């Protein structure tokens, strides 16, 4: 064994005693499995500390736990929870695209028909066959109740094939089941149609499951969501959240689940569509060799002019990273980082976002995907932080569908696939493939009461809060109560005691 490897193992042991029982290797295997880390996932070398911390924070954000970048006992408890085996983060190189066309954004594939056949090809030895059938029908009915989809049982060739499997079962070693606990099941996107449950789990039905057994129905509804095209959601409480929540006697689909499935298929006959929101994850796959990550260069702070004491600045765009850092883009292609403690530093945009457009007009981020998007005119730049690379896509529909230049953009939270684009006085929705939704144009003041026209930037802070910025003012908007909960001066509230070091 090489000296380098020995030193690496010593470091692992030291880290384990500090952070908990899991070794660094175990932590990295978990992060690789669920899509948060792609560096060195197929060899014995460890990832770089920078990328490991980034991946840990990414996972913590998605899992709705405190974002620290360190794995402690509480984090390990979450890692040990029963959950779906599908990835939380969809890596673009693994997208199943039925049309064989390049996909610039994370849109899930869908079935091209609304009547789908299904059968159970292999039953569990632990469960009653009649009860398994009735619970499967009930699980599928939750999806057909809110969409035009219809499900029919068949004994011949079918669209959806359900089976109970053990360990390695034909999906590749990366997707092997792990025995009782942790991984419960996985499913494939359309039009594959395979749904697999781990036979070694202690399955049960309804009230009998308690804390030790796993309710088949609850897991089945989740997996059928995948086989219909839904990704995992980072909304805790949603069915498509990756972790098993236990049996619920009054179960019903979360609003986020309904928005997600209707974004693919629309509502059922006679029903209104629930406004869609953006999607978040992917299917089990035999992982191909992953490209090695070239970490983005560490931003170098540059000399900054002294500001007046009121910290008056003009924001051009703003996004929030998954670790809570606010990135504010300024004129002359500068960006400054702001934390809870105030102004941190500033540097050239291209130091952090290689090949980003000069003087973008708007920006938004989807932290659960590790993507930051920049807009200028009819073009969108998509930056993949884990791979440190930029891609572009044209807005579809031409200038008539973009009535004016974009001033701000926010991604809607949850499991749909739209973003909201703000002009000077109107706003409109755009799908994540760049297609502007016809008929979605609205006045900003009618949708966001109390928000002024001609905003400079907007940031979705969490599922309930959006910050709007105009001149040197901010407006904190409560999306549940639909009103401005707070407004004030940007500098004192965000830059705090470091105003003199912030750029204008």
PLY file of the C-alpha trace (Angstrom):
ply
format ascii 1.0
element vertex 504
property float x
property float y
property float z
element edge 503
property int vertex1
property int vertex2
end_header
0.00 0.00 0.00
1.37 3.42 -0.99
2.34 6.02 1.61
-0.25 8.38 0.10
-3.00 5.80 0.59
-1.90 5.10 4.18
-1.98 8.81 4.99
-5.43 9.00 3.39
-6.72 6.20 5.62
-5.26 7.89 8.69
-7.07 11.08 7.71
-10.28 9.10 7.34
-9.95 7.65 10.84
-9.29 11.08 12.30
-12.26 12.58 10.48
-14.51 9.73 11.62
-13.75 10.42 15.26
-14.63 14.08 14.76
-17.78 13.82 12.68
-19.30 10.52 13.71
-19.10 6.82 12.89
-19.08 7.02 9.10
-15.74 7.19 7.33
-15.03 9.70 4.60
-15.20 6.89 2.07
-18.69 5.87 3.26
-19.86 9.46 3.13
-18.54 9.88 -0.40
-20.19 6.63 -1.55
-23.52 7.96 -0.27
-23.03 11.32 -1.98
-22.03 9.60 -5.22
-25.00 7.24 -5.14
-27.55 10.04 -4.89
-25.91 12.36 -7.42
-24.34 15.03 -5.21
-20.74 14.07 -5.96
-19.31 12.94 -9.30
-15.58 13.20 -8.62
-13.71 9.86 -8.34
-16.92 7.89 -7.82
-15.54 4.84 -9.62
-12.10 4.54 -8.09
-10.42 4.37 -4.70
-9.27 7.97 -4.55
-11.09 10.47 -2.40
-12.63 13.62 -3.79
-10.97 16.97 -3.23
-11.92 18.54 0.13
-13.50 21.50 -1.71
-15.83 19.30 -3.77
-16.64 17.04 -0.82
-17.74 19.97 1.34
-19.74 21.37 -1.59
-21.51 18.01 -2.06
-22.23 17.67 1.68
-23.80 21.13 1.78
-25.80 20.34 -1.34
-27.16 17.15 0.25
-27.93 18.94 3.52
-29.83 21.65 1.68
-31.88 19.13 -0.31
-32.60 17.06 2.82
-33.83 20.11 4.78
-31.21 19.86 7.50
-28.75 22.45 8.77
-26.18 23.30 6.08
-22.73 23.04 7.69
-20.54 21.12 5.22
-19.68 18.69 8.03
-21.24 15.28 8.67
-22.13 14.88 12.34
-24.26 12.35 14.24
-27.54 14.07 13.27
-26.54 13.98 9.59
-25.62 10.31 9.84
-29.05 9.60 11.25
-30.59 11.09 8.10
-28.18 9.09 5.92
-29.34 5.91 7.64
-33.04 6.58 7.07
-35.16 4.38 4.84
-35.49 6.00 1.44
-35.94 5.61 -2.31
-32.86 4.48 -4.24
-33.37 6.95 -7.09
-30.91 9.82 -7.27
-31.78 13.16 -5.73
-29.73 15.09 -8.28
-30.00 14.37 -11.97
-26.66 14.51 -13.75
-27.18 15.76 -17.29
-25.08 13.04 -18.94
-27.53 10.44 -17.63
-30.75 11.93 -18.93
-32.96 9.44 -20.73
-34.26 11.41 -23.72
-36.85 9.54 -25.81
-36.61 12.08 -28.63
-32.81 11.79 -28.85
-32.66 15.58 -28.74
-30.32 17.59 -26.50
-31.96 18.66 -23.25
-30.61 21.88 -21.82
-32.78 21.79 -18.71
-33.96 19.17 -16.24
-37.30 18.15 -17.70
-38.56 14.66 -16.94
-39.67 12.44 -19.82
-43.32 11.43 -19.90
-45.51 8.75 -21.45
-46.90 9.62 -24.88
-50.26 8.08 -24.05
-52.71 8.40 -21.21
-53.81 4.76 -20.81
-51.06 2.64 -19.27
-51.13 -1.10 -18.64
-49.48 -2.70 -15.62
-48.89 -6.02 -13.91
-47.01 -7.48 -10.97
-44.49 -9.92 -12.41
-43.00 -11.11 -9.12
-44.81 -10.97 -5.77
-43.30 -10.72 -2.32
-43.27 -13.92 -0.27
-44.07 -11.77 2.78
-47.25 -10.13 1.54
-50.72 -11.35 0.64
-51.17 -11.34 -3.16
-54.78 -10.07 -3.12
-53.84 -7.28 -0.69
-50.76 -6.36 -2.76
-52.97 -6.07 -5.83
-55.57 -3.91 -4.11
-52.91 -1.60 -2.61
-51.25 -1.27 -6.03
-54.57 -0.26 -7.58
-55.11 2.27 -4.78
-51.61 3.71 -5.23
-52.08 4.21 -8.97
-55.51 5.72 -8.39
-53.93 8.65 -6.51
-52.16 9.67 -9.73
-55.14 9.05 -12.03
-57.38 11.14 -9.76
-55.43 14.33 -10.60
-54.45 13.67 -14.24
-55.93 12.29 -17.47
-53.95 9.06 -16.88
-55.77 5.74 -16.67
-54.27 2.42 -15.52
-55.39 -1.02 -16.68
-54.30 -4.42 -15.41
-52.97 -6.85 -17.99
-51.35 -10.27 -18.10
-49.52 -9.70 -21.39
-46.98 -7.09 -22.43
-47.40 -4.04 -20.20
-46.07 -0.52 -19.79
-45.41 -0.75 -16.05
-43.86 -3.93 -14.62
-43.72 -4.32 -10.84
-41.56 -6.86 -9.03
-39.91 -7.66 -5.70
-36.15 -8.24 -6.10
-33.09 -8.91 -3.98
-29.54 -7.57 -4.07
-28.12 -7.53 -7.65
-31.16 -8.09 -9.86
-30.26 -7.07 -13.40
-30.08 -3.29 -13.08
-26.31 -3.16 -12.60
-24.23 -3.38 -9.44
-24.72 0.34 -8.71
-28.46 -0.31 -8.31
-28.26 -3.48 -6.22
-30.52 -3.57 -3.17
-28.87 -3.57 0.25
-31.04 -5.81 2.40
-33.32 -4.60 5.16
-33.21 -0.86 5.85
-32.02 2.20 3.96
-32.80 1.54 0.27
-36.44 0.43 -0.14
-37.19 0.53 -3.87
-36.45 2.25 -7.15
-38.18 2.93 -10.44
-37.25 4.01 -13.95
-38.51 6.94 -15.98
-40.83 6.57 -18.98
-40.90 4.67 -21.12
-38.93 2.01 -19.22
-41.70 1.25 -16.76
-39.83 -1.02 -14.32
-40.61 -0.65 -10.62
-38.59 -2.72 -8.14
-39.12 -3.23 -4.41
-36.48 -4.72 -2.10
-37.81 -8.14 -1.12
-35.63 -8.21 2.01
-37.51 -5.30 3.58
-40.02 -6.05 6.32
-43.08 -5.02 4.30
-46.54 -4.55 5.69
-49.91 -2.90 5.09
-51.41 0.07 6.88
-51.79 0.05 10.65
-49.79 -3.16 11.07
-46.47 -1.60 10.01
-45.70 0.37 13.18
-42.19 1.80 13.40
-40.32 -1.29 12.29
-42.12 -2.43 9.14
-42.44 -0.46 5.89
-45.82 0.34 4.38
-45.98 -1.01 0.83
-48.66 1.44 -0.32
-46.71 4.57 0.71
-43.58 3.43 -1.12
-45.58 2.30 -4.15
-47.24 5.69 -4.68
-43.78 7.32 -4.55
-42.22 4.89 -7.02
-45.15 5.21 -9.42
-44.45 8.95 -9.37
-41.00 8.18 -10.78
-42.25 5.80 -13.44
-44.66 8.54 -14.57
-41.80 11.03 -14.90
-41.47 12.84 -11.56
-38.13 13.58 -9.95
-37.50 13.80 -6.22
-38.71 16.96 -4.54
-36.82 18.92 -1.91
-40.12 19.90 -0.29
-40.35 18.09 3.04
-43.86 16.70 3.37
-44.24 16.05 -0.34
-44.68 12.41 -1.36
-41.73 12.76 -3.77
-39.36 13.79 -0.96
-36.79 10.95 -1.05
-37.10 9.75 2.56
-39.77 7.34 3.78
-42.19 9.21 6.05
-44.10 6.24 7.45
-47.72 5.14 7.18
-50.37 7.87 7.07
-53.99 6.75 7.52
-55.26 9.98 5.89
-52.76 9.98 3.03
-53.27 12.31 0.08
-50.92 13.80 -2.49
-49.14 16.99 -1.45
-49.84 20.12 -3.50
-46.25 19.93 -4.75
-46.82 16.37 -6.06
-49.97 17.45 -7.88
-48.26 20.46 -9.41
-45.41 18.25 -10.59
-47.53 15.55 -12.24
-49.87 18.10 -13.82
-46.88 19.92 -15.28
-46.31 16.74 -17.32
-49.84 15.57 -18.14
-52.22 18.37 -17.23
-55.27 17.97 -14.97
-57.96 15.36 -15.30
-61.15 16.12 -17.24
-63.10 18.94 -15.64
-60.31 19.88 -13.25
-58.25 23.07 -13.12
-54.48 22.88 -13.42
-52.53 23.57 -10.27
-49.85 26.15 -11.06
-46.64 24.21 -11.77
-43.27 24.52 -10.01
-39.60 23.30 -10.88
-38.51 19.61 -10.86
-35.64 18.17 -8.92
-34.13 14.59 -9.51
-33.54 11.24 -11.40
-33.85 7.49 -11.97
-31.56 4.61 -11.03
-28.94 4.08 -13.69
-25.86 1.99 -14.28
-23.35 4.76 -13.69
-20.93 5.29 -16.55
-17.36 6.43 -15.78
-17.68 9.99 -14.55
-15.59 12.89 -15.85
-13.08 14.24 -13.39
-14.07 17.59 -11.94
-11.83 20.56 -12.45
-12.61 22.71 -9.42
-13.48 26.31 -10.15
-10.59 28.64 -9.25
-10.81 30.24 -5.83
-12.12 33.79 -6.32
-9.49 36.42 -5.67
-10.83 39.54 -3.96
-10.02 42.73 -5.84
-9.55 46.29 -4.69
-12.89 47.91 -4.05
-13.78 51.58 -3.90
-15.03 53.03 -0.66
-18.78 53.56 -0.50
-20.77 56.24 1.24
-21.94 55.20 4.69
-25.42 54.40 3.40
-23.95 51.57 1.26
-25.94 52.67 -1.78
-25.40 50.21 -4.64
-27.28 49.28 -7.80
-27.96 45.56 -8.17
-28.01 44.09 -11.65
-28.96 40.51 -10.69
-28.89 38.26 -7.63
-29.03 34.56 -6.77
-28.81 32.57 -3.55
-26.48 29.61 -3.37
-27.54 26.43 -1.56
-25.35 27.24 1.47
-27.21 30.51 2.03
-24.63 32.83 0.45
-26.24 35.67 -1.49
-24.44 36.46 -4.77
-25.15 40.00 -5.96
-24.09 40.89 -9.51
-23.06 44.46 -10.18
-22.12 46.54 -13.18
-18.71 46.14 -14.81
-19.02 42.35 -14.37
-18.42 42.16 -10.62
-20.14 39.91 -8.10
-20.07 40.21 -4.33
-20.76 37.52 -1.78
-22.94 38.27 1.22
-23.45 35.97 4.21
-25.57 36.28 7.35
-22.76 38.37 8.85
-22.76 40.81 5.96
-20.44 41.63 3.05
-17.77 38.93 2.53
-15.83 39.78 -0.64
-16.14 40.68 -4.30
-14.47 39.50 -7.49
-14.93 39.26 -11.24
-17.95 37.19 -12.29
-15.83 34.92 -14.51
-13.66 33.96 -11.55
-16.63 31.98 -10.26
-18.79 31.44 -13.36
-16.50 30.67 -16.28
-17.78 32.09 -19.60
-20.71 33.85 -17.98
-22.21 36.60 -20.18
-20.95 40.15 -19.78
-23.50 42.35 -17.99
-26.31 39.82 -17.77
-29.80 41.23 -17.38
-31.15 38.65 -14.93
-30.03 35.54 -13.05
-31.61 32.74 -11.04
-30.50 29.51 -9.45
-31.94 26.08 -8.72
-29.77 24.92 -5.79
-31.10 21.35 -5.79
-29.72 20.95 -9.32
-26.46 22.78 -8.75
-27.33 25.09 -11.64
-27.14 28.86 -12.01
-28.79 30.53 -14.99
-28.06 33.91 -16.59
-30.29 35.73 -19.07
-29.58 38.43 -21.58
-32.13 39.14 -24.28
-33.29 35.90 -25.94
-30.40 33.79 -24.62
-29.97 31.78 -21.41
-26.62 30.61 -20.04
-26.70 27.55 -17.78
-23.75 27.02 -15.45
-23.10 23.55 -14.00
-21.03 24.21 -10.89
-19.99 20.63 -10.21
-18.50 20.28 -13.70
-17.45 23.94 -13.92
-18.89 24.42 -17.39
-21.36 26.65 -19.18
-24.03 25.82 -21.78
-26.55 28.01 -23.61
-30.08 27.82 -24.96
-32.22 30.26 -26.92
-35.58 31.40 -25.58
-38.23 29.79 -27.77
-40.99 31.79 -29.38
-39.14 34.92 -30.49
-39.34 38.51 -29.26
-43.15 38.69 -29.33
-43.34 36.22 -26.45
-40.67 38.20 -24.58
-42.39 41.60 -24.69
-39.42 43.34 -23.10
-35.99 42.57 -21.75
-35.91 40.44 -18.56
-35.13 42.39 -15.41
-35.38 39.50 -12.91
-36.15 35.78 -12.85
-37.12 33.40 -10.06
-37.51 29.64 -10.15
-40.76 28.43 -8.64
-40.15 26.02 -5.75
-41.03 22.32 -5.78
-41.76 19.85 -8.57
-42.95 21.71 -11.64
-40.89 23.11 -14.50
-41.52 26.86 -14.83
-39.67 30.05 -13.98
-41.19 33.52 -13.59
-39.64 36.30 -15.67
-40.14 39.95 -14.66
-40.11 42.88 -17.07
-40.63 46.52 -16.14
-44.33 46.23 -15.31
-45.42 42.77 -16.43
-44.27 39.23 -15.78
-44.65 35.93 -17.61
-43.87 32.25 -17.15
-41.27 30.31 -19.07
-40.68 26.59 -19.14
-37.23 25.40 -18.26
-36.56 24.45 -21.89
-36.75 28.14 -22.77
-40.35 28.10 -24.06
-42.40 31.13 -23.04
-45.91 30.05 -21.98
-48.50 31.69 -24.18
-51.15 33.57 -22.19
-49.07 33.64 -18.97
-48.41 37.41 -19.04
-49.64 39.26 -15.94
-49.14 42.64 -14.28
-46.52 42.37 -11.53
-48.61 44.37 -9.08
-51.60 42.06 -9.54
-49.51 38.94 -8.79
-47.20 40.41 -6.12
-49.11 43.07 -4.23
-46.88 45.85 -2.91
-43.92 45.13 -5.22
-42.98 48.14 -7.38
-42.47 48.08 -11.15
-39.00 48.07 -12.75
-37.37 45.88 -10.10
-33.64 45.22 -10.52
-33.47 41.65 -9.20
-35.38 38.96 -7.32
-34.28 35.96 -5.26
-36.35 33.04 -4.02
-35.08 32.64 -0.47
-37.11 29.58 0.51
-40.50 28.02 -0.25
-42.26 30.93 1.47
-40.04 33.98 0.92
-38.95 36.02 -2.10
-36.70 39.07 -1.91
-37.21 41.79 -4.52
-34.61 44.54 -5.05
-35.09 47.97 -6.60
-32.49 50.77 -6.49
-31.07 50.56 -2.95
-34.25 49.07 -1.41
-35.34 45.50 -0.67
-38.85 44.02 -0.30
-39.37 40.72 1.53
-42.48 39.08 0.13
-44.44 36.34 1.94
-45.80 33.97 -0.73
-48.29 32.32 1.63
-49.90 35.47 2.95
-49.29 37.28 -0.37
-48.02 40.59 0.97
-44.77 42.51 1.60
-43.73 41.44 5.09
-40.76 43.85 5.30
-39.03 46.54 3.28
-35.95 48.64 3.92
-32.54 49.81 2.78
-30.41 47.11 1.19
-27.03 48.25 2.57
-27.70 48.27 6.32
-29.83 45.09 6.15
-27.51 42.96 4.01
-24.00 44.50 3.97
-24.14 45.45 7.65
-20.86 46.59 9.21
-18.74 46.13 6.10
-20.37 48.77 3.92
-17.13 50.65 3.39
-15.61 47.64 1.61
-18.49 46.95 -0.74
-18.33 47.94 -4.43
-20.67 50.42 -6.05
0 1
1 2
2 3
3 4
4 5
5 6
6 7
7 8
8 9
9 10
10 11
11 12
12 13
13 14
14 15
15 16
16 17
17 18
18 19
19 20
20 21
21 22
22 23
23 24
24 25
25 26
26 27
27 28
28 29
29 30
30 31
31 32
32 33
33 34
34 35
35 36
36 37
37 38
38 39
39 40
40 41
41 42
42 43
43 44
44 45
45 46
46 47
47 48
48 49
49 50
50 51
51 52
52 53
53 54
54 55
55 56
56 57
57 58
58 59
59 60
60 61
61 62
62 63
63 64
64 65
65 66
66 67
67 68
68 69
69 70
70 71
71 72
72 73
73 74
74 75
75 76
76 77
77 78
78 79
79 80
80 81
81 82
82 83
83 84
84 85
85 86
86 87
87 88
88 89
89 90
90 91
91 92
92 93
93 94
94 95
95 96
96 97
97 98
98 99
99 100
100 101
101 102
102 103
103 104
104 105
105 106
106 107
107 108
108 109
109 110
110 111
111 112
112 113
113 114
114 115
115 116
116 117
117 118
118 119
119 120
120 121
121 122
122 123
123 124
124 125
125 126
126 127
127 128
128 129
129 130
130 131
131 132
132 133
133 134
134 135
135 136
136 137
137 138
138 139
139 140
140 141
141 142
142 143
143 144
144 145
145 146
146 147
147 148
148 149
149 150
150 151
151 152
152 153
153 154
154 155
155 156
156 157
157 158
158 159
159 160
160 161
161 162
162 163
163 164
164 165
165 166
166 167
167 168
168 169
169 170
170 171
171 172
172 173
173 174
174 175
175 176
176 177
177 178
178 179
179 180
180 181
181 182
182 183
183 184
184 185
185 186
186 187
187 188
188 189
189 190
190 191
191 192
192 193
193 194
194 195
195 196
196 197
197 198
198 199
199 200
200 201
201 202
202 203
203 204
204 205
205 206
206 207
207 208
208 209
209 210
210 211
211 212
212 213
213 214
214 215
215 216
216 217
217 218
218 219
219 220
220 221
221 222
222 223
223 224
224 225
225 226
226 227
227 228
228 229
229 230
230 231
231 232
232 233
233 234
234 235
235 236
236 237
237 238
238 239
239 240
240 241
241 242
242 243
243 244
244 245
245 246
246 247
247 248
248 249
249 250
250 251
251 252
252 253
253 254
254 255
255 256
256 257
257 258
258 259
259 260
260 261
261 262
262 263
263 264
264 265
265 266
266 267
267 268
268 269
269 270
270 271
271 272
272 273
273 274
274 275
275 276
276 277
277 278
278 279
279 280
280 281
281 282
282 283
283 284
284 285
285 286
286 287
287 288
288 289
289 290
290 291
291 292
292 293
293 294
294 295
295 296
296 297
297 298
298 299
299 300
300 301
301 302
302 303
303 304
304 305
305 306
306 307
307 308
308 309
309 310
310 311
311 312
312 313
313 314
314 315
315 316
316 317
317 318
318 319
319 320
320 321
321 322
322 323
323 324
324 325
325 326
326 327
327 328
328 329
329 330
330 331
331 332
332 333
333 334
334 335
335 336
336 337
337 338
338 339
339 340
340 341
341 342
342 343
343 344
344 345
345 346
346 347
347 348
348 349
349 350
350 351
351 352
352 353
353 354
354 355
355 356
356 357
357 358
358 359
359 360
360 361
361 362
362 363
363 364
364 365
365 366
366 367
367 368
368 369
369 370
370 371
371 372
372 373
373 374
374 375
375 376
376 377
377 378
378 379
379 380
380 381
381 382
382 383
383 384
384 385
385 386
386 387
387 388
388 389
389 390
390 391
391 392
392 393
393 394
394 395
395 396
396 397
397 398
398 399
399 400
400 401
401 402
402 403
403 404
404 405
405 406
406 407
407 408
408 409
409 410
410 411
411 412
412 413
413 414
414 415
415 416
416 417
417 418
418 419
419 420
420 421
421 422
422 423
423 424
424 425
425 426
426 427
427 428
428 429
429 430
430 431
431 432
432 433
433 434
434 435
435 436
436 437
437 438
438 439
439 440
440 441
441 442
442 443
443 444
444 445
445 446
446 447
447 448
448 449
449 450
450 451
451 452
452 453
453 454
454 455
455 456
456 457
457 458
458 459
459 460
460 461
461 462
462 463
463 464
464 465
465 466
466 467
467 468
468 469
469 470
470 471
471 472
472 473
473 474
474 475
475 476
476 477
477 478
478 479
479 480
480 481
481 482
482 483
483 484
484 485
485 486
486 487
487 488
488 489
489 490
490 491
491 492
492 493
493 494
494 495
495 496
496 497
497 498
498 499
499 500
500 501
501 502
502 503
